[in-house]
Amino acid sequence: MSDSRFNYFVSASVFILLFFLFQIYALQIGSVNESEKVIADQSSANYYFPSSRGNIYDRNGEVLARTVVIPKLYLDTNLIDNDIEEYLLFLNHYLPEEDFSYLEEDAVLKNKVIDIGLISNELYNVINLSSYDYPAFITIDFPFREYPYGELASHVLGYTGIPNQDDVRLFPVSDLHQIVGKNGVERQYELHLSGVPHLLTITKTNVKNYILGERGKDLYLTIETQLQSVVEESLVLGIDLANKNNTEFTDEIERGAAVVMNIKSGEVYSMASIPTFDPNQFISGISDSQFTQIQKEQAFNNFAIQGLYPPGSVFKVVPYWLSYNEYIYPEGISTFNEKYFAEECLSFQFTDGSQQVYCDWKKDGHGYVDYHEAIQKSVNVYFWEIALRIWRLYENSEQESILQDYARNLGFGEYTGIDLPYEKKGIVPDRAIFEEWSSTDPDRVREEGWLGGDLMNLIVGQGAITTTPLQVANAYASLIRGSLFEPSISSIKDPESIVRNDLDMEKDFSDMLLLDLGLVTNPGGTAYKSFSIMGDLIYDVGGKTGTAQTTIGKNSTSWFVGVDSIADPEYVVVVVIEEGGSGSAVAAPIARRIVQYLRGTELTSVEFGEVTE
């Protein structure tokens, strides 16, 4: 073999040898690193604990929700050899009412940290003093939610609980610390309030590494605690009053809601829903029977944003606004101030087969009334005449839904945008919706579809229309200030998102509306009896009554919308009592008591008013 060929052979052999040595080295080093990782994973365990949630305050700094620390006991099974019986004796001695038989199962004691549960401060001290004898015990200062005012504003605040699959999908971190906001602002602002959980890592050799999390941020609400208390108390009194005077129907009256909104800012100063619940029940766990009872009573429902009701005559401000802008009046009338003779019944000819005769709530009719008195006395016939004019002018044209368009411009049939979860938007019915229902939900509509009679029902807030108390409050506030706002329940909401729609409204209209709302609580108005106890103040407050028929065999839903001042309006107050009966008799005196608080006058009892509408 020549020297050159020999040198080539040696070089190639060395290269091949070095290549294999490198591969062996890389494989060994890589395997070692991977093995170390597997060993590390197998020899340690991570446990997450919730940080303190941020406090929730009212607008004046009153604490509505806070975190309290309660000792919680865990058992580190890594430190238990054959002495589980000693731990059982200890637990059974200090916690005799608990069952710890599950700790005797071999499968349980496998490199775990087991949650024993909440303990008293006394037992916490005993365990710390006995830590040398019982090293497997771990005590954690566990944060729990506390609501100092109990049931007050529970639907606004919500409550916290163990996350389900839907919760984890929305808030993945909740799967770590096993606490999540379930309702109210606790849910709406979960990411703001919850913070970052603490992390405890424990190795097999009992090396513990505790990484502190981060406390949640505080939240300030727009509600005012004392006002909230008055509103909830007034609702309860009103529901009791309605039941005492309910002689015609057998169903007990149980549900109602109220909203107090600042007209200028769109801030909600009070939001109440009856029945309520105490969120403190969930601190240490609630039984299945208790949870089922709360659900049965629909106490979790916030009827201020989830209750869908026909609005009845409180809806009449919508055609009132339409008539002003479009100059659409009853036949023979061309201004708001002209008189129209309102008989008891309105008879006319519909060519589509709709109902031909519509009778007002007042027997013998109202006589001569102008548009201002039509609001004051809630004259249905006057508004039916306007619906008839709309139908005759625009049937089957692009403007057929002009009333519905005005309603939607005020937020009816749309989400208000309030910063609370689970809001419902209601329905403003028209031909398109009826056609949709005819294919998707045929039992909901008649075969003929949308008819003139449906518009007659809609204009007085009856028929297929549904709305929430918050939508009604927002609509009235919008008419008074001239623009549609997104209402807010917390100070965290971006102010730039508040204004949704400039209504291009003349101040003369808003002034006229306020004066006409004032007529409702004045002598001759449907709410005069309920407000007369306020003396001369009745001339500087106002509102609108509403009595909405529901289904056959059920009492009507009682409505009232109040304004705290005609000269300088600051608040709108909405009250609804489900199946409560006459709005002037039940909802009006409840709202009057709330207005008394807003005006700083003496609160008087909720007395049954005059039955109108």
C-alpha positions in Angstrom: 0.0 0.0 0.0 1.4 3.4 -0.9 2.0 6.0 1.7 -0.7 8.3 0.3 -3.3 5.5 0.4 -2.2 4.6 3.9 -2.5 8.1 5.2 -6.0 8.4 3.6 -7.1 5.2 5.4 -5.8 6.4 8.7 -7.5 9.8 8.4 -10.8 8.3 7.4 -10.7 5.8 10.3 -10.0 8.6 12.8 -12.9 10.7 11.4 -15.3 7.8 11.6 -14.2 7.0 15.2 -14.6 10.6 16.3 -18.0 10.8 14.7 -19.2 7.8 16.6 -17.7 9.0 19.8 -19.5 12.3 19.4 -22.8 10.6 18.8 -22.4 8.4 21.8 -21.5 11.5 23.9 -24.4 13.5 22.7 -26.8 10.6 23.2 -25.6 10.1 26.8 -25.6 13.8 27.7 -29.0 14.3 26.1 -30.4 11.2 27.9 -28.9 12.4 31.2 -30.6 15.8 30.8 -33.9 14.3 29.8 -33.6 11.8 32.7 -32.8 14.6 35.1 -36.0 16.4 33.9 -38.1 13.4 34.3 -36.7 12.7 37.7 -37.3 16.4 38.7 -40.8 16.2 37.5 -41.5 13.0 39.3 -39.8 14.1 42.5 -41.7 17.4 42.9 -45.3 18.6 42.8 -46.8 22.0 42.3 -49.7 23.3 44.4 -51.5 26.6 43.7 -53.3 28.7 46.3 -55.4 31.8 45.5 -54.1 35.2 46.3 -56.4 37.7 48.0 -59.0 39.1 45.6 -59.2 42.8 45.3 -61.8 44.5 47.6 -65.0 45.9 46.1 -66.1 49.4 47.3 -69.2 51.5 46.7 -68.8 55.0 45.3 -68.2 56.4 48.8 -65.5 53.9 49.8 -67.8 51.6 51.8 -66.4 48.0 51.6 -69.0 45.7 49.9 -66.7 42.7 49.4 -63.3 41.9 51.0 -61.0 39.0 51.5 -60.7 37.4 55.0 -58.0 34.9 55.8 -59.1 31.5 57.3 -56.5 28.8 58.3 -56.7 25.7 56.1 -55.0 22.4 56.8 -53.2 20.2 54.3 -51.5 16.8 54.7 -48.2 16.2 52.9 -48.2 12.5 52.4 -44.5 12.6 51.3 -43.6 12.8 55.0 -45.8 9.9 56.2 -44.2 6.5 56.4 -46.1 4.1 58.6 -47.5 6.6 61.1 -50.8 7.5 59.4 -52.6 6.2 62.5 -51.0 8.9 64.6 -52.3 11.6 62.2 -55.7 10.0 62.2 -55.8 10.0 66.0 -54.8 13.7 66.0 -57.5 14.7 63.4 -60.2 12.6 65.0 -59.5 14.2 68.4 -59.6 17.8 67.2 -62.1 17.4 64.4 -64.4 14.6 65.6 -67.3 15.6 63.3 -65.3 15.0 60.2 -64.8 11.6 58.4 -61.1 10.8 57.7 -61.5 7.2 56.8 -60.4 7.9 53.2 -56.9 8.6 54.5 -56.6 4.9 55.3 -56.7 4.0 51.6 -53.2 3.2 50.1 -54.1 4.9 46.9 -54.6 8.2 48.7 -51.2 8.3 50.3 -49.1 8.5 47.1 -47.0 11.7 47.0 -49.8 14.1 47.4 -50.8 17.1 49.4 -54.3 16.5 50.6 -56.7 19.2 51.5 -58.1 18.5 55.0 -60.2 21.6 55.2 -60.8 24.8 57.2 -59.7 24.8 60.8 -60.2 27.2 63.7 -57.5 29.6 64.9 -57.2 27.5 68.1 -56.4 24.3 66.1 -54.1 26.4 63.9 -52.0 27.3 67.0 -52.0 23.7 68.3 -50.7 22.4 65.0 -48.0 25.0 64.8 -46.9 24.1 68.3 -46.9 20.3 67.4 -45.1 20.8 64.1 -42.1 18.8 65.3 -44.3 15.7 66.1 -46.5 16.1 63.0 -44.3 17.4 60.2 -46.7 16.3 57.5 -49.2 19.0 58.4 -49.1 22.2 56.3 -51.2 25.2 57.4 -52.0 27.9 54.9 -53.7 31.2 55.5 -56.4 30.7 52.9 -58.3 33.7 51.5 -62.1 33.7 51.4 -64.6 36.2 50.2 -66.7 38.1 52.8 -69.6 40.4 52.1 -70.1 42.7 55.1 -73.7 43.7 54.1 -74.9 40.2 53.4 -77.7 40.1 50.8 -77.4 43.8 50.0 -76.6 44.4 46.3 -75.9 40.6 45.9 -76.9 40.7 42.3 -74.5 43.5 41.5 -71.7 41.9 43.5 -72.3 38.3 42.6 -70.4 35.5 44.4 -67.3 33.3 44.0 -67.2 29.5 43.7 -65.3 26.5 42.2 -64.9 26.9 38.5 -66.6 24.6 36.0 -65.4 23.8 32.5 -67.0 26.9 31.0 -65.3 29.1 33.7 -61.9 27.5 33.0 -62.3 28.1 29.3 -62.9 31.8 29.9 -60.5 32.2 32.8 -57.7 29.5 32.6 -56.0 30.7 35.7 -59.0 29.7 37.8 -58.2 26.1 37.1 -55.1 26.6 39.2 -56.4 28.3 42.3 -60.0 26.9 42.0 -61.8 30.1 42.7 -63.7 32.2 40.1 -66.4 34.9 40.1 -69.7 33.3 39.3 -72.0 36.3 38.8 -72.1 40.1 39.1 -69.0 42.2 39.0 -67.1 39.3 40.7 -67.4 37.6 37.3 -67.4 40.7 35.0 -64.1 41.8 36.5 -62.6 38.4 37.3 -59.3 39.2 35.7 -59.1 42.5 37.5 -60.0 41.1 41.0 -58.4 37.6 41.0 -54.7 38.4 40.9 -51.9 35.8 40.5 -52.0 32.6 42.6 -49.3 31.5 45.0 -47.2 28.5 44.0 -46.0 25.9 46.5 -43.5 23.3 45.1 -42.7 20.3 47.3 -40.0 17.7 46.5 -39.8 14.1 47.7 -37.2 15.2 50.1 -39.6 17.8 51.5 -37.8 20.7 50.1 -40.5 23.4 49.8 -40.3 26.4 47.5 -43.1 29.0 48.0 -43.4 31.7 45.3 -45.7 34.5 46.3 -48.4 35.5 43.9 -50.0 38.9 43.4 -53.0 40.3 45.2 -56.0 41.3 42.9 -56.8 44.9 42.2 -59.6 46.8 44.1 -62.8 47.7 42.3 -64.9 50.8 42.9 -68.6 50.7 42.0 -71.0 53.5 41.1 -73.7 52.3 43.5 -74.3 54.0 46.9 -74.8 51.7 49.8 -77.4 53.7 51.8 -79.5 54.3 48.7 -79.2 50.6 47.8 -80.6 49.7 51.2 -83.6 52.0 50.8 -84.3 50.7 47.4 -84.2 47.0 48.5 -86.3 47.7 51.5 -88.9 49.6 49.5 -89.1 46.7 47.0 -89.8 44.3 49.8 -92.5 46.6 51.3 -94.0 47.0 47.9 -94.2 43.2 47.2 -95.8 42.7 50.6 -98.3 45.5 49.7 -99.1 43.9 46.4 -99.8 40.5 48.0 -102.1 42.0 50.6 -104.2 43.7 47.9 -104.1 40.8 45.5 -107.6 39.3 45.8 -108.2 38.2 42.3 -105.2 35.9 41.5 -103.9 32.9 43.5 -100.2 33.2 42.6 -98.0 34.8 45.2 -96.2 37.9 44.1 -92.5 37.3 44.7 -90.3 39.1 42.2 -89.4 42.7 41.4 -86.6 45.0 40.4 -85.5 48.6 40.6 -82.9 50.8 39.1 -81.7 54.3 40.0 -79.6 55.9 37.3 -77.8 59.2 37.2 -79.3 61.0 34.1 -76.2 63.1 33.4 -73.5 60.3 33.7 -75.4 57.1 33.0 -74.0 55.7 36.3 -76.2 53.2 38.1 -76.5 54.4 41.7 -78.7 51.5 42.7 -79.7 48.2 41.1 -81.9 45.8 43.1 -83.6 42.5 42.4 -86.0 40.5 44.6 -85.6 37.7 45.7 -82.0 38.1 46.9 -79.4 35.7 48.2 -76.5 36.0 50.7 -73.2 35.5 48.9 -71.6 34.7 52.3 -73.3 31.3 52.0 -70.7 30.2 49.5 -67.6 31.0 51.7 -67.4 27.5 53.3 -69.6 25.7 50.7 -73.3 25.5 50.2 -75.4 22.3 50.3 -77.1 20.9 47.2 -80.5 21.5 48.8 -79.7 25.2 49.5 -78.4 25.7 46.0 -81.5 24.1 44.5 -83.8 26.2 46.6 -82.0 29.4 45.5 -82.4 28.3 41.9 -86.1 27.4 42.4 -86.8 30.9 43.7 -84.8 32.4 40.8 -82.9 34.3 43.4 -79.7 34.2 41.2 -81.5 36.1 38.5 -80.9 39.8 38.3 -84.3 40.9 37.1 -83.0 44.4 36.6 -81.1 43.2 33.5 -82.5 39.7 33.0 -86.2 40.2 33.7 -88.1 40.5 30.3 -91.5 42.1 30.6 -93.9 43.9 28.4 -93.4 47.6 29.4 -97.1 48.7 29.2 -97.7 52.4 29.2 -94.1 53.4 30.2 -93.4 52.7 26.6 -95.6 55.6 25.5 -92.7 58.0 25.6 -91.5 56.4 22.4 -94.5 57.3 20.3 -94.5 60.6 22.2 -91.0 61.4 20.8 -92.0 60.0 17.3 -95.1 62.1 17.1 -93.1 65.3 18.1 -90.5 64.6 15.3 -92.8 63.2 12.6 -95.9 65.3 13.2 -98.0 62.2 13.4 -101.1 62.8 15.5 -104.6 61.3 15.8 -106.9 62.0 12.8 -107.9 65.7 12.7 -105.1 66.8 15.1 -102.0 68.7 14.0 -100.2 69.8 17.2 -99.5 68.6 20.7 -101.8 71.2 22.2 -105.0 70.5 20.1 -107.8 68.6 21.9 -108.9 65.1 20.8 -112.1 63.5 22.0 -111.1 60.2 23.5 -114.0 57.8 23.8 -113.9 54.6 25.7 -113.5 52.5 22.6 -111.9 53.0 19.2 -113.6 51.3 16.3 -112.3 51.2 12.7 -111.8 48.9 9.7 -108.6 46.9 9.3 -108.4 45.1 6.0 -106.0 42.4 7.2 -108.4 40.8 9.6 -107.0 42.4 12.8 -109.1 43.3 15.8 -111.5 46.0 14.9 -112.4 47.5 18.3 -110.0 48.6 21.0 -111.3 49.8 24.4 -109.4 52.0 26.9 -108.9 51.2 30.6 -111.3 54.0 31.7 -114.9 53.3 31.2 -116.8 56.1 29.4 -113.5 57.4 28.0 -111.4 60.4 28.9 -113.2 63.1 27.0 -111.2 65.9 25.4 -107.5 65.6 25.9 -104.4 67.0 24.3 -101.1 65.1 24.0 -99.9 66.3 27.4 -103.0 65.0 29.1 -102.7 61.7 27.1 -99.4 61.1 29.0 -100.8 62.4 32.3 -103.9 60.2 32.2 -102.3 57.4 30.1 -105.0 57.6 27.4 -104.7 54.4 25.3 -107.1 55.6 22.6 -105.0 58.6 21.8 -102.0 56.4 21.1 -104.0 53.8 19.2 -105.0 56.6 16.9 -101.3 57.4 16.2 -100.6 53.7 15.5 -103.6 53.7 13.1 -102.1 56.7 11.3 -98.7 55.1 11.0 -100.3 51.9 9.6 -102.4 53.7 7.0 -99.4 55.9 6.0 -96.7 53.2 5.8 -98.1 49.7 5.6 -95.7 47.4 3.6 -93.3 50.3 3.0 -89.8 51.0 4.3 -91.2 53.2 7.0 -93.7 50.6 8.3 -91.3 50.0 11.3 -90.8 53.7 12.1 -92.1 53.2 15.7 -89.7 50.3 16.1 -86.8 52.4 14.8 -87.5 55.0 17.4 -87.6 52.4 20.1 -84.3 50.9 19.0 -82.7 54.4 18.9 -83.5 54.5 22.6 -81.9 51.1 23.3 -85.0 48.9 23.3 -84.3 45.4 21.8 -80.5 45.9 22.3 -78.0 45.2 25.0 -77.4 48.4 27.1 -73.7 47.6 27.4 -73.8 47.6 31.3 -70.7 46.1 32.7 -72.5 43.1 34.2 -72.7 39.5 32.8 -75.8 37.7 31.4 -77.8 40.8 30.4 -80.8 40.1 28.1 -81.8 42.4 25.3 -85.5 41.8 24.9 -87.6 42.1 21.7 -89.0 45.0 19.6 -91.3 43.1 17.3 -91.8 43.9 13.6 -92.7 42.2 10.3 -89.2 40.8 9.8 -89.1 39.2 13.3 -92.5 37.6 12.8 -91.4 36.2 9.5 -88.3 34.8 11.1 -90.4 33.2 13.9 -92.8 31.7 11.4 -89.9 29.4 10.3 -87.9 29.0 13.5 -90.7 29.1 16.1 -94.0 28.7 14.3 -96.0 28.3 17.5 -95.0 31.8 18.5 -96.9 33.6 15.7 -100.1 33.3 13.9 -100.3 32.1 10.3 -101.1 35.6 8.9 -97.8 37.1 10.3 -97.4 40.8 11.2 -100.7 42.7 11.2 -102.0 46.2 12.0 -103.3 44.9 15.3 -99.7 44.1 16.3 -98.7 47.7 15.9 -101.7 48.7 18.0 -100.5 46.5 20.8 -96.9 47.7 20.4 -97.6 51.4 20.7 -99.0 50.9 24.2 -96.3 48.5 25.3 -98.2 45.3 24.8 -98.0 42.3 22.6 -94.7 40.7 21.7 -92.5 43.5 23.0 -90.3 42.7 26.0 -87.8 44.9 27.9 -85.7 45.0 31.0 -86.0 47.7 33.8 -82.5 48.9 33.0 -83.4 49.5 29.3 -86.4 51.5 30.5 -84.3 53.6 32.8 -81.7 54.2 30.1 -84.4 55.2 27.5 -85.9 57.8 29.8 -82.5 59.2 30.8 -81.6 59.4 27.1 -84.8 61.3 26.2 -84.0 63.8 29.0 -80.3 64.4 28.2 -80.6 64.0 24.4 -78.2 61.1 23.9 -78.1 57.3 24.4 -75.5 56.2 26.9 -74.0 52.9 27.9 -74.8 52.7 31.6 -72.0 51.8 34.0 -71.9 50.0 37.4 -68.2 50.6 38.0 -65.6 53.4 37.8 -63.3 51.2 35.7 -65.4 51.5 32.6 -63.9 53.6 29.8 -65.7 57.0 29.7 -65.2 57.1 25.9 -67.5 54.1 25.5 -70.4 55.7 27.4 -72.0 57.7 24.6 -73.5 55.4 22.0 -75.9 57.6 20.0 -76.5 61.3 19.8 -80.3 61.6 19.4 -80.1 65.1 17.9 -82.9 66.2 20.2 -84.2 69.7 20.8 -84.0 71.0 24.3 -87.6 72.2 23.9 -88.7 68.6 23.6 -86.8 67.4 26.7 -88.3 70.3 28.7 -91.8 69.5 27.4 -91.3 65.8 28.3 -90.3 66.7 31.9 -93.3 69.0 32.3 -95.6 66.2 31.0 -94.0 63.6 33.3 -94.7 66.1 36.1 -98.4 66.1 35.3 -98.5 62.4 36.1 -97.8 63.0 39.8 -99.9 66.2 39.9 -103.7 66.3 40.6 -105.5 64.5 37.8 -102.4 62.3 37.0 -102.4 58.5 37.3 -99.8 58.6 40.1 -101.2 61.5 42.1 -102.6 59.5 45.0 -99.2 57.7 45.5 -97.3 61.0 45.5 -99.7 63.3 47.2 -98.0 62.6 50.6 -95.0 64.6 49.4 -97.0 67.8 49.6 -95.8 70.7 47.4 -92.8 68.6 46.2 -95.2 66.7 43.8 -94.9 69.8 41.5 -91.2 69.2 41.1 -91.2 65.4 40.6 -92.7 63.3 37.8 -93.0 59.9 36.2 -95.0 57.5 34.2 -97.2 54.7 35.3 -97.5 51.4 33.4 -99.7 48.3 33.8 -98.7 45.5 31.4 -101.0 42.6 30.8 -99.3 39.3 30.7 -100.9 35.9 30.1 -104.4 34.8 30.8 -104.8 33.9 34.5 -101.9 36.0 35.6 -102.0 39.5 37.1 -100.5 42.4 35.2 -96.9 43.6 35.7 -96.7 46.8 37.6 -94.3 49.6 36.3 -93.4 53.1 37.3 -90.7 55.4 36.0 -89.9 58.4 38.3 -87.8 61.5 37.9 -86.5 63.1 41.1 -86.9 66.7 39.8 -88.6 68.4 36.9 -86.6 71.7 37.2 -83.2 70.0 37.6 -83.4 66.3 37.0 -80.6 64.2 38.3 -82.0 60.7 38.7 -84.4 58.4 37.0 -86.0 55.7 39.1 -87.6 52.5 37.6 -89.6 50.0 39.5 -91.2 46.8 38.2 -93.2 44.3 40.2 -93.8 41.1 38.3 -97.6 40.3 38.4 -97.9 43.1 40.9 -101.1 44.6 39.3 -101.7 48.3 38.7 -98.6 50.4 38.2 -100.2 53.4 39.8 -101.2 51.4 42.8 -98.1 49.3 43.5 -94.9 50.4 41.6 -95.6 54.1 42.0 -95.6 54.2 45.8 -92.4 52.2 45.9 -90.7 54.7 43.5 -92.1 57.6 45.6 -90.4 56.3 48.7 -87.1 56.1 46.7 -87.6 59.6 45.4 -88.2 60.8 48.9 -84.7 59.5 49.9 -83.2 61.2 46.8 -84.8 64.5 47.7 -83.7 64.2 51.3 -87.2 64.2 52.8 -88.8 61.9 55.4 -89.4 58.3 54.2 -93.1 57.3 54.5 -94.6 53.9 54.2 -95.5 52.3 50.9 -99.3 52.7 50.7 -101.6 51.3 48.0 -102.3 53.9 45.4 -105.1 54.4 42.9 -105.9 51.6 40.5 -105.7 53.1 37.0 -104.9 51.8 33.5 
